Amino acid sequence: GDSVTQMEGPVTLSEEAFLTINCTYTATGYPSLFWYVQYPGEGLQLLLKATKADDKGSNKGFEATYRKETTSFHLEKGSVQVSDSAVYFCALTTSGTYKYIFGTGTRLKVLA
Amino acid sequence: DAGITQSPRHKVTETGTPVTLRCHQTENHRYMYWYRQDPGHGLRLIHYSYGVKDTDKGEVSDGYSVSRSKTEDFLLTLESATSSQTSVYFCAISGGQFMGTQYFGPGTRLTVL
């Protein structure tokens, strides 16, 4: 079945460091891919998405490129801030289903 | 922000008691979902609905039932709560747009003693 694999956390970085959170997927067909962010005590919020191969999603300085050849959707940010500390989830959905598959989440902690 | 509310936001109950969680949306979206979030497991789908009175099971549906009598409300019931159902429960909606975005409510923290 479809699945999403994220790198284990927690990830601890200093402010202004470069961030990469890896996400790979397995899916039948051609999925849409998403990154969600969850701040403490809140629900998940959409961070960015991509709906077809080679699309780049971007928002708030975060970027991710839909790589069909490597089945990956890695999240990157050039310079993280303390306010980026949160849990990040990679997710997918595929045509023909309205179910969404989530990774287990990666906790990011940014130190001042 | 998508108009999704969940009630209650926090609940403590005892083993064996029935519990109902409510999700309410103002977006008129067709699809509604219930997930539970537990450390090390991420989000796991309990049940979802694809229309009024149309529901289906997710991967962890045992011990849970749902009902949707109106487009805007989706209820999750634990018929007889167990300690293993202590979790944070999230409701989500999607509009049914082809492979579109899912939007989440603020969550309900349930503790079963």
Interface residues (C-beta under 8 A of the other chain):
Chain A: P31 S32 F34 Y36 G41 E42 G43 L44 Q45 L46 K49 T51 F89 A91 T93 T94 S95 Y98 K99 Y100 F102 G103 T104 G105
Chain B: I4 Y31 Y33 G40 H41 G42 L43 L45 Y48 Y50 G58 F90 A92 S94 G96 F98 M99 G100 T101 Q102 Y103 F104 G105 P106 G107
